[in-house]
Amino acid sequence: MAAPLAPAEDLLIRTPGRVVPAGREFAFDVVAADTPIAQLADARLDFPGFVPAADPIPLPAGGLRWQGRLTRPGFHALTARATVAGRALCGRDYFTAAESPPGRALHEAGYYVFLGCGDYPIITGQETHPLASWSREQWLDLVTWMGGHGLNRLWVLLNGYTLAYPSRRYPELRDRFARNVTDNFLGDVIAHAHRCGVKVFLMLTTDGHGRDFSVAHPEAVRRDATGGPGPHHGLALEHPATRRYLFDVLEEVLELYPAADGIAIHPTESDPDRFNEESLAAYRTETGRDLRAEPADVRRVWHNRAFARFLAEYSDHAQRLRPGLEWIMANCWWLDDHISTYLAELPLHFRVAVWHYAWEESAATPWTIHRWVAALGPERVIYLPTSQSYLYPTDPRRVMDRHIGTDRLVSTAAGLGVRNTLYFAGWDILPEDARLLDAALVRHPTSDLFGAPDRGLPARLYADYLGTRAAGMRPAS
């Protein structure tokens, strides 16, 4: 067997790999982490879905070997327990039971990635990342793999801090490290993606993350109540330079990539409050009042209405240039208390990508997705369970938390009728085993074990994850 791959806990699972074919026998060893040669007493597995072929076999070098199969494809977590010298030990691990052959796409699922730096610099302090330097061939290989494994959506961020395409109108904003700027291969990727059954959406930021543009055009920078610049490189949506920039980018990417399937819009992530002269004048014209004298909640209502109306104008302009595009608006925290505004103002062809930003939840709560689904219906919602699925943790103690947390969130969305789910991959696409796990989590969440949508399932998954899965796999009496 290979070296231990499991989280650093009392018991380790030794396995040559965590991806196994569904229905086919495989073996793994359980050993004590600090004394691998120890013999394990009272050993037992809590491994819903695992059908052992026989009793575990004691190994001459210590530990036990289990052999059996997982009958259902998907993500399967396990807990191993045993006693060594009177000490009770425990370890956690997982396996991915892969579909053979890979299943066709049943829902929208895939990745959201950065072709340029995106906000990677503010998160890491580094200007670029691995995906920005990917070649045309690497992207073609990825969409080939996605199409063959039930992942059928790829969202690509094209602007923000920099422009990740060969812009003619703003050459000074081109990303210096983005391979798509020099090679301009995205059109080829889109064409190949379509042959593989994958749709490609162009993700565009609007009045946030405008780092290089705000340096080149300081007059368009969002101003706070003191007259200073707002956070996160925000732009004033009412400033003519901002509007010209946003519409220019839209026109350029539609000209360069006319076969793209849709546009996904990323609002500013910082407080939208702005007191630029253009914004003050727009508010005064609309209401007859001074925006600076209004309470924060009144200002926030206006900012949301202004953004919804901008999106309607933005999409109308694009539809004239390129009819038939699909449209998605990502939510951010400042939109979530104003869903009624978007219900009233946002064109019906928009769907909403709901991010999940809660990081350390220990119980099911009425997360934001509940409100968006109640207002728009599940068919207009796409889920991005970002917090728990955020890239991949490097701390081995967090690995299982990532995977179980993602399953809980995807199952919650499925309980609301939302099955379209994308992962934020940002700046790194992991090896195939990790991608197979991602596909398994969205294609076969625990909620599928229970048939009809079950609103009470999330609470049970937090109270007893393995027990709930075991109950879902138990044959009906």
C-alpha positions as CSV (number, residue, x, y, z in Angstrom):
1,M,0.0,0.0,0.0
2,A,1.0,3.6,-0.5
3,A,2.1,6.2,2.1
4,P,-0.7,7.6,4.3
5,L,-2.8,10.2,2.6
6,A,-5.4,10.8,5.3
7,P,-5.8,13.7,7.6
8,A,-3.4,13.8,10.6
9,E,-5.6,12.0,13.1
10,D,-5.1,9.1,15.5
11,L,-5.9,6.5,12.8
12,L,-4.7,6.8,9.2
13,I,-6.1,5.3,6.1
14,R,-3.4,3.9,3.8
15,T,-4.6,3.6,0.2
16,P,-3.1,3.8,-3.3
17,G,-5.8,6.3,-4.2
18,R,-9.2,7.7,-3.2
19,V,-10.9,7.3,-6.5
20,V,-12.4,3.8,-6.9
21,P,-14.8,2.5,-9.6
22,A,-18.3,2.2,-8.2
23,G,-19.2,-1.4,-7.7
24,R,-15.7,-2.8,-7.9
25,E,-13.8,-4.2,-5.0
26,F,-10.9,-2.2,-3.5
27,A,-8.8,-2.4,-0.3
28,F,-7.5,0.0,2.3
29,D,-5.5,-0.3,5.5
30,V,-6.2,1.3,8.8
31,V,-3.2,1.9,11.1
32,A,-2.4,3.8,14.3
33,A,-0.7,7.1,13.4
34,D,1.9,7.2,16.1
35,T,2.6,3.4,16.2
36,P,1.8,1.9,12.8
37,I,3.0,-1.5,14.0
38,A,0.4,-1.7,16.7
39,Q,-2.4,-4.3,16.4
40,L,-5.9,-2.7,16.6
41,A,-8.5,-4.0,18.9
42,D,-12.3,-3.4,18.7
43,A,-11.9,-2.0,15.2
44,R,-15.0,-0.8,13.5
45,L,-15.9,1.3,10.5
46,D,-18.7,3.9,10.1
47,F,-18.7,3.9,6.3
48,P,-22.2,4.3,4.8
49,G,-22.5,2.7,1.4
50,F,-19.5,0.4,1.9
51,V,-20.2,-3.3,1.5
52,P,-17.3,-5.3,3.0
53,A,-16.3,-8.5,1.2
54,A,-15.2,-10.2,4.5
55,D,-14.0,-9.4,8.0
56,P,-11.0,-7.1,8.2
57,I,-7.6,-8.9,8.0
58,P,-4.9,-8.2,10.6
59,L,-1.6,-7.2,8.9
60,P,1.8,-8.6,10.0
61,A,3.2,-5.1,10.0
62,G,0.3,-3.7,12.1
63,G,-3.1,-2.4,11.5
64,L,-6.0,-3.9,9.6
65,R,-7.0,-4.3,5.9
66,W,-10.6,-3.9,4.8
67,Q,-11.8,-5.0,1.4
68,G,-15.2,-4.4,-0.2
69,R,-17.0,-2.1,-2.6
70,L,-19.1,1.1,-2.9
71,T,-22.2,0.4,-4.9
72,R,-23.3,4.0,-5.5
73,P,-21.2,6.6,-7.3
74,G,-20.4,9.8,-5.4
75,F,-18.5,11.0,-2.4
76,H,-18.3,8.6,0.6
77,A,-17.0,9.7,4.0
78,L,-15.9,7.2,6.7
79,T,-14.9,7.2,10.3
80,A,-12.6,4.4,11.6
81,R,-12.4,3.6,15.4
82,A,-10.1,1.2,17.3
83,T,-8.3,0.7,20.6
84,V,-4.5,0.5,21.0
85,A,-3.1,-0.2,24.5
86,G,-6.4,0.9,26.1
87,R,-6.5,4.1,24.1
88,A,-9.6,4.9,21.9
89,L,-8.4,6.1,18.5
90,C,-10.4,7.7,15.6
91,G,-9.6,8.7,12.1
92,R,-11.6,10.2,9.2
93,D,-11.2,9.8,5.4
94,Y,-13.2,9.5,2.2
95,F,-13.4,7.8,-1.2
96,T,-14.9,8.9,-4.5
97,A,-16.8,6.1,-6.2
98,A,-16.4,7.1,-9.9
99,E,-19.1,6.4,-12.5
100,S,-18.1,4.0,-15.3
101,P,-18.6,5.2,-17.9
102,P,-18.8,8.8,-16.8
103,G,-22.4,10.1,-16.7
104,R,-23.8,12.8,-18.9
105,A,-24.5,16.2,-17.5
106,L,-27.9,16.3,-15.7
107,H,-27.6,19.9,-14.4
108,E,-25.4,22.9,-14.8
109,A,-22.1,22.3,-13.1
110,G,-18.6,23.3,-13.6
111,Y,-16.0,26.0,-12.7
112,Y,-15.6,29.7,-12.5
113,V,-12.0,30.7,-13.3
114,F,-9.8,33.8,-13.8
115,L,-8.1,34.2,-17.2
116,G,-6.2,37.2,-15.8
117,C,-5.2,38.1,-12.2
118,G,-8.8,38.9,-11.0
119,D,-8.5,39.9,-7.3
120,Y,-5.7,37.4,-6.7
121,P,-3.3,40.2,-5.9
122,I,-5.4,41.5,-3.0
123,I,-5.8,38.0,-1.6
124,T,-2.2,36.8,-1.9
125,G,0.0,39.8,-2.6
126,Q,1.1,38.2,-5.9
127,E,0.3,39.6,-9.3
128,T,-0.5,36.4,-11.2
129,H,-1.4,32.8,-10.7
130,P,-1.1,29.4,-12.5
131,L,-4.3,29.6,-14.6
132,A,-3.3,32.9,-16.2
133,S,-0.4,31.3,-17.9
134,W,-2.3,28.2,-19.1
135,S,-1.9,27.5,-22.8
136,R,-4.6,27.0,-25.4
137,E,-3.9,23.3,-25.2
138,Q,-4.4,23.1,-21.5
139,W,-7.8,24.8,-21.7
140,L,-8.8,22.5,-24.5
141,D,-7.8,19.5,-22.4
142,L,-9.8,20.8,-19.5
143,V,-13.1,21.3,-21.4
144,T,-12.6,17.9,-23.1
145,W,-12.4,16.4,-19.6
146,M,-15.3,18.4,-18.3
147,G,-17.6,17.4,-21.1
148,G,-16.8,13.8,-20.5
149,H,-17.5,13.8,-16.8
150,G,-20.8,15.7,-16.4
151,L,-19.4,19.2,-16.0
152,N,-20.9,21.4,-18.6
153,R,-20.3,25.1,-17.6
154,L,-17.1,27.2,-17.6
155,W,-17.3,30.8,-16.5
156,V,-14.2,32.9,-17.3
157,L,-13.4,36.3,-15.7
158,L,-12.2,38.7,-18.4
159,N,-11.9,42.1,-16.6
160,G,-11.5,43.6,-13.1
161,Y,-8.1,44.5,-11.9
162,T,-6.8,44.0,-15.5
163,L,-8.2,43.0,-18.8
164,A,-7.5,39.4,-19.7
165,Y,-8.0,39.8,-23.4
166,P,-6.2,41.9,-26.1
167,S,-8.2,45.1,-25.7
168,R,-7.8,47.6,-28.4
169,R,-9.6,50.4,-26.6
170,Y,-7.7,50.0,-23.3
171,P,-4.3,48.5,-24.2
172,E,-2.8,50.0,-21.1
173,L,-5.1,47.8,-19.0
174,R,-4.1,44.5,-20.6
175,D,-2.9,41.9,-18.1
176,R,0.9,41.5,-18.5
177,F,0.8,37.8,-17.5
178,A,-2.4,36.5,-19.0
179,R,-1.7,34.1,-21.9
180,N,-5.0,34.9,-23.5
181,V,-3.8,38.5,-24.0
182,T,-0.9,37.4,-26.1
183,D,-2.4,34.2,-27.7
184,N,-6.1,35.1,-27.7
185,F,-7.2,31.5,-27.6
186,L,-10.6,31.9,-25.8
187,G,-12.5,31.8,-29.1
188,D,-11.0,28.4,-29.9
189,V,-11.7,27.2,-26.3
190,I,-15.4,28.2,-26.7
191,A,-15.7,26.4,-30.1
192,H,-14.1,23.3,-28.6
193,A,-16.2,23.5,-25.5
194,H,-19.4,23.5,-27.6
195,R,-18.2,20.3,-29.3
196,C,-17.8,18.8,-25.8
197,G,-21.2,19.9,-24.6
198,V,-19.8,22.7,-22.4
199,K,-21.2,26.3,-22.4
200,V,-18.9,29.2,-21.7
201,F,-20.0,32.4,-20.0
202,L,-18.0,35.6,-19.9
203,M,-17.8,37.0,-16.4
204,L,-17.6,40.8,-16.2
205,T,-17.1,43.0,-13.2
206,T,-18.9,46.3,-13.1
207,D,-18.3,49.0,-10.5
208,G,-15.8,47.1,-8.3
209,H,-12.3,45.6,-8.6
210,G,-11.4,48.3,-11.1
211,R,-7.8,48.7,-10.0
212,D,-5.9,49.6,-13.2
213,F,-8.8,51.5,-14.6
214,S,-9.1,53.6,-11.4
215,V,-5.4,54.5,-11.7
216,A,-5.8,55.6,-15.3
217,H,-9.1,57.4,-14.6
218,P,-9.1,58.7,-11.0
219,E,-12.0,60.9,-11.8
220,A,-14.2,57.8,-12.0
221,V,-13.2,56.4,-8.6
222,R,-16.0,55.9,-6.1
223,R,-15.9,58.7,-3.4
224,D,-17.0,58.2,0.2
225,A,-18.6,60.9,2.3
226,T,-15.3,62.5,3.1
227,G,-14.4,62.8,-0.6
228,G,-11.7,60.1,-0.3
229,P,-11.6,57.0,-2.5
230,G,-13.9,54.1,-1.5
231,P,-12.6,50.6,-0.9
232,H,-11.8,47.7,-3.2
233,H,-11.0,49.9,-6.3
234,G,-14.7,50.9,-6.6
235,L,-16.0,53.0,-9.5
236,A,-18.8,55.5,-9.5
237,L,-21.5,53.8,-11.6
238,E,-23.0,57.2,-12.7
239,H,-19.7,58.7,-13.9
240,P,-19.5,58.9,-17.7
241,A,-16.0,57.4,-17.8
242,T,-17.2,54.4,-15.8
243,R,-20.1,53.8,-18.1
244,R,-18.0,54.2,-21.2
245,Y,-15.5,51.7,-19.8
246,L,-18.1,49.1,-18.9
247,F,-19.9,49.4,-22.3
248,D,-16.6,49.4,-24.2
249,V,-15.5,46.1,-22.5
250,L,-18.9,44.6,-23.2
251,E,-18.7,45.5,-26.9
252,E,-15.1,44.3,-27.2
253,V,-15.6,40.9,-25.7
254,L,-18.7,40.3,-27.7
255,E,-16.8,41.2,-30.9
256,L,-13.9,39.0,-29.9
257,Y,-15.9,36.0,-28.7
258,P,-19.3,36.1,-30.5
259,A,-19.9,32.4,-29.8
260,A,-19.9,32.8,-26.0
261,D,-23.1,31.4,-24.5
262,G,-23.8,34.1,-21.9
263,I,-22.6,37.0,-19.7
264,A,-22.3,36.7,-16.0
265,I,-22.2,40.0,-14.1
266,H,-20.1,40.5,-10.9
267,P,-21.3,43.4,-8.7
268,T,-18.9,45.4,-6.5
269,E,-18.1,43.5,-3.3
270,S,-17.5,46.6,-1.3
271,D,-20.1,49.1,0.1
272,P,-21.7,50.7,-3.0
273,D,-22.1,54.1,-1.1
274,R,-20.8,56.8,-3.4
275,F,-20.9,60.6,-3.2
276,N,-19.4,61.6,-6.5
277,E,-20.9,64.7,-8.1
278,E,-22.4,62.6,-10.9
279,S,-24.1,60.3,-8.3
280,L,-25.4,63.2,-6.2
281,A,-26.8,64.9,-9.4
282,A,-28.5,61.6,-10.5
283,Y,-30.1,61.2,-7.1
284,R,-31.3,64.8,-6.9
285,T,-32.8,64.6,-10.4
286,E,-34.7,61.4,-9.5
287,T,-35.9,62.3,-6.0
288,G,-35.4,66.1,-5.5
289,R,-33.3,65.3,-2.4
290,D,-29.7,65.4,-1.3
291,L,-28.2,61.9,-1.2
292,R,-25.7,63.1,1.5
293,A,-28.6,63.9,3.9
294,E,-30.3,60.5,3.5
295,P,-29.9,57.7,6.1
296,A,-27.8,54.7,5.1
297,D,-30.8,52.4,4.5
298,V,-32.4,54.9,2.1
299,R,-29.1,55.3,0.2
300,R,-28.8,51.5,-0.1
301,V,-32.3,51.2,-1.6
302,W,-31.3,53.7,-4.3
303,H,-27.9,52.0,-5.0
304,N,-29.7,48.7,-5.6
305,R,-32.3,50.2,-7.8
306,A,-29.6,52.0,-9.8
307,F,-27.6,48.8,-10.2
308,A,-30.7,46.8,-11.3
309,R,-31.6,49.5,-13.9
310,F,-28.0,49.6,-15.1
311,L,-28.1,45.8,-15.7
312,A,-31.3,46.1,-17.7
313,E,-29.7,48.8,-19.9
314,Y,-26.5,46.8,-20.1
315,S,-28.2,43.6,-21.2
316,D,-30.5,45.5,-23.7
317,H,-27.4,46.9,-25.3
318,A,-25.7,43.5,-25.6
319,Q,-28.9,41.9,-26.9
320,R,-28.9,44.3,-29.8
321,L,-25.3,43.3,-30.6
322,R,-25.7,39.6,-29.9
323,P,-29.3,38.3,-29.5
324,G,-29.8,35.1,-27.6
325,L,-27.2,35.5,-24.8
326,E,-28.0,34.0,-21.4
327,W,-27.6,36.4,-18.5
328,I,-26.6,35.9,-14.9
329,M,-26.2,38.3,-12.0
330,A,-24.0,37.2,-9.1
331,N,-25.3,38.4,-5.7
332,C,-23.2,40.1,-3.1
333,W,-24.0,40.9,0.5
334,W,-25.4,44.4,-0.2
335,L,-27.9,43.0,-2.7
336,D,-29.4,40.3,-0.4
337,D,-31.7,42.6,1.7
338,H,-33.1,44.1,-1.5
339,I,-34.3,41.1,-3.4
340,S,-37.7,42.7,-4.0
341,T,-35.9,45.5,-6.0
342,Y,-34.4,42.9,-8.3
343,L,-37.7,41.1,-8.6
344,A,-39.3,44.3,-9.8
345,E,-36.4,45.8,-11.9
346,L,-34.3,42.9,-13.2
347,P,-35.4,41.6,-16.6
348,L,-36.8,38.1,-16.5
349,H,-34.1,36.7,-18.7
350,F,-31.6,37.2,-15.8
351,R,-30.8,34.4,-13.4
352,V,-29.0,34.9,-10.1
353,A,-25.8,33.1,-9.0
354,V,-26.0,33.0,-5.2
355,W,-22.7,32.8,-3.4
356,H,-22.3,31.2,-0.1
357,Y,-20.0,33.3,2.1
358,A,-20.5,31.8,5.6
359,W,-17.3,30.1,6.6
360,E,-17.6,28.3,9.9
361,E,-21.2,27.1,10.2
362,S,-21.8,24.3,12.6
363,A,-25.6,24.1,12.1
364,A,-28.1,24.6,9.3
365,T,-29.4,28.1,9.1
366,P,-31.7,30.0,6.7
367,W,-28.9,31.1,4.4
368,T,-29.3,33.6,1.6
369,I,-30.2,31.0,-1.0
370,H,-33.5,30.5,0.8
371,R,-34.5,34.1,0.2
372,W,-33.5,34.2,-3.4
373,V,-35.3,30.9,-4.2
374,A,-38.4,32.1,-2.4
375,A,-38.5,35.3,-4.6
376,L,-37.3,34.0,-7.9
377,G,-38.0,30.2,-7.8
378,P,-35.3,27.6,-8.1
379,E,-35.1,27.6,-11.9
380,R,-33.6,31.1,-11.8
381,V,-31.0,30.4,-9.2
382,I,-27.5,28.9,-9.5
383,Y,-25.5,28.0,-6.4
384,L,-21.9,28.7,-5.7
385,P,-21.1,27.1,-2.3
386,T,-17.9,29.1,-2.1
387,S,-17.0,29.0,1.6
388,Q,-16.8,25.3,2.2
389,S,-15.7,24.4,-1.4
390,Y,-13.3,27.3,-1.6
391,L,-10.4,25.9,-3.6
392,Y,-8.8,23.1,-1.5
393,P,-7.5,23.5,2.1
394,T,-3.8,22.7,2.7
395,D,-4.3,21.9,6.3
396,P,-5.1,18.1,6.3
397,R,-7.4,18.5,9.3
398,R,-9.6,20.7,7.1
399,V,-9.8,18.4,4.1
400,M,-12.8,16.4,5.3
401,D,-14.5,19.6,6.5
402,R,-14.3,20.9,2.9
403,H,-15.9,17.9,1.3
404,I,-18.6,17.3,3.9
405,G,-19.4,21.0,4.1
406,T,-19.8,21.2,0.3
407,D,-22.1,18.1,0.3
408,R,-24.2,19.7,3.1
409,L,-24.6,23.0,1.1
410,V,-25.3,21.3,-2.3
411,S,-27.8,19.1,-0.5
412,T,-29.4,22.2,1.0
413,A,-29.8,23.8,-2.4
414,A,-31.2,20.6,-3.9
415,G,-33.7,20.5,-1.1
416,L,-34.9,23.9,-2.3
417,G,-35.0,22.6,-5.9
418,V,-31.7,24.2,-7.0
419,R,-29.5,21.7,-8.8
420,N,-27.3,24.0,-10.9
421,T,-24.1,24.4,-9.0
422,L,-20.7,25.8,-9.9
423,Y,-17.3,25.8,-8.1
424,F,-15.2,28.9,-7.7
425,A,-11.8,27.7,-8.8
426,G,-10.4,31.1,-9.4
427,W,-6.7,30.6,-10.0
428,D,-6.1,26.9,-9.8
429,I,-7.6,23.7,-11.4
430,L,-6.6,20.7,-9.4
431,P,-5.6,17.2,-10.7
432,E,-8.1,14.8,-12.0
433,D,-8.8,13.0,-8.7
434,A,-9.9,16.3,-7.1
435,R,-12.1,17.2,-10.2
436,L,-13.7,13.7,-10.0
437,L,-14.5,14.5,-6.3
438,D,-16.0,17.9,-7.3
439,A,-18.2,16.2,-10.0
440,A,-19.3,13.6,-7.5
441,L,-20.3,16.1,-4.9
442,V,-22.6,18.1,-7.3
443,R,-23.8,15.1,-9.3
444,H,-24.6,12.8,-6.3
445,P,-25.3,14.9,-3.2
446,T,-26.7,13.2,-0.1
447,S,-30.1,14.7,-0.9
448,D,-30.4,12.3,-3.8
449,L,-30.6,9.4,-1.4
450,F,-34.0,10.7,-0.1
451,G,-35.8,11.1,-3.4
452,A,-38.2,14.1,-3.1
453,P,-36.8,17.4,-1.8
454,D,-36.5,17.3,2.0
455,R,-36.4,20.7,3.8
456,G,-35.4,19.0,7.1
457,L,-32.4,17.3,5.6
458,P,-29.8,20.0,6.2
459,A,-30.4,20.0,10.0
460,R,-29.9,16.2,10.0
461,L,-26.7,16.5,8.0
462,Y,-25.2,18.9,10.5
463,A,-26.4,16.9,13.5
464,D,-25.2,13.5,12.3
465,Y,-23.7,13.4,8.8
466,L,-22.7,9.8,8.5
467,G,-25.9,8.6,10.3
468,T,-28.0,10.6,7.9
469,R,-26.3,9.1,4.9
470,A,-26.6,5.6,6.4
471,A,-30.4,6.2,6.8
472,G,-30.7,7.3,3.2
473,M,-28.9,4.1,2.0
474,R,-30.9,1.8,4.1
475,P,-33.4,-0.3,2.1
476,A,-37.0,0.6,2.6
477,S,-38.8,-2.0,4.9
